[in-house]
Amino acid sequence: MEELRAEIDRIDVALFDLFAERLGYIHRAPAIKAPNGIPADVPERVRTVVENARRHAEARGLDPDLYGDFWERMVAQAIATEEDMLKPKAR
């Protein structure tokens, strides 16, 4: 059981590495969006990302509702981060 738990822990760390990598791209998005007049929240893109998550989950035998909900929350946080970064800075 110890070996199994160690492997699960290893995978969890790898997932967090990927989430951190994803967040790095989120932090880069406002620099592209701002000069092009693109808002942080693009509903069509949000739908696509969540639908992709659900499809990828289902294709792997995972619960699409669970992962769809998780992705919705993750995307909502990404949008909030981008909105904060897009706000004009106080002088």
C-alpha positions as MATLAB code, in Angstrom:
seq = 'MEELRAEIDRIDVALFDLFAERLGYIHRAPAIKAPNGIPADVPERVRTVVENARRHAEARGLDPDLYGDFWERMVAQAIATEEDMLKPKAR';
ca = [
       0.000    0.000    0.000;
       2.867    2.358    0.757;
       4.225    2.031   -2.783;
       0.795    2.680   -4.256;
       0.353    5.807   -2.135;
       3.804    7.030   -3.113;
       2.894    6.721   -6.796;
      -0.373    8.590   -6.246;
       1.559   11.326   -4.426;
       4.058   11.486   -7.314;
       1.208   11.924   -9.795;
      -0.358   14.629   -7.601;
       2.911   16.585   -7.638;
       3.088   16.219  -11.432;
      -0.468   17.554  -11.716;
       0.454   20.606   -9.650;
       3.482   21.173  -11.869;
       1.131   21.179  -14.871;
      -1.324   23.519  -13.133;
       1.558   25.902  -12.391;
       2.667   25.718  -16.026;
      -0.907   26.446  -17.137;
      -1.056   29.438  -14.791;
       2.119   30.777  -16.383;
       0.262   30.965  -19.684;
      -2.705   32.620  -17.962;
      -0.307   35.295  -16.698;
       0.905   35.896  -20.256;
      -2.592   36.264  -21.745;
      -3.341   39.841  -20.575;
      -0.310   41.189  -22.451;
      -1.854   39.826  -25.642;
      -5.488   40.558  -24.814;
      -5.140   44.184  -23.659;
      -3.716   45.709  -26.856;
      -6.188   43.713  -28.944;
      -9.260   44.694  -26.922;
      -9.966   41.105  -25.893;
     -11.695   40.796  -22.503;
     -10.578   38.329  -19.861;
     -13.905   36.505  -20.099;
     -14.628   35.143  -23.564;
     -17.727   32.942  -23.038;
     -17.290   30.997  -26.276;
     -13.734   30.054  -25.260;
     -14.892   29.115  -21.759;
     -17.540   26.801  -23.227;
     -14.958   25.200  -25.520;
     -12.464   24.628  -22.701;
     -15.094   23.097  -20.399;
     -16.549   20.949  -23.190;
     -13.026   19.731  -24.002;
     -12.453   18.846  -20.349;
     -15.700   16.889  -20.227;
     -14.869   15.083  -23.477;
     -11.319   14.235  -22.366;
     -12.614   12.970  -19.019;
     -15.279   10.798  -20.609;
     -12.807    9.369  -23.146;
     -10.656    8.229  -20.228;
     -13.485    6.683  -18.227;
     -13.618    9.599  -15.796;
     -16.711   11.410  -14.565;
     -17.331   14.224  -17.083;
     -19.533   16.134  -14.619;
     -16.838   16.152  -11.949;
     -14.098   17.276  -14.320;
     -16.376   19.717  -16.130;
     -17.191   21.348  -12.786;
     -13.512   21.357  -11.810;
     -12.540   22.989  -15.111;
     -15.304   25.593  -14.764;
     -13.872   26.574  -11.384;
     -10.321   26.605  -12.692;
     -11.305   28.749  -15.686;
     -13.296   31.129  -13.451;
     -10.180   31.618  -11.335;
      -8.086   32.185  -14.466;
     -10.564   34.823  -15.658;
     -10.444   36.555  -12.264;
      -6.641   36.538  -12.425;
      -6.665   38.005  -15.937;
      -9.256   40.638  -14.996;
      -7.077   41.707  -12.091;
      -4.043   41.918  -14.354;
      -5.990   43.899  -16.982;
      -7.107   46.563  -14.486;
      -5.320   49.866  -14.885;
      -2.683   50.216  -12.203;
      -3.143   53.032   -9.689;
      -0.416   55.655   -9.821;
];
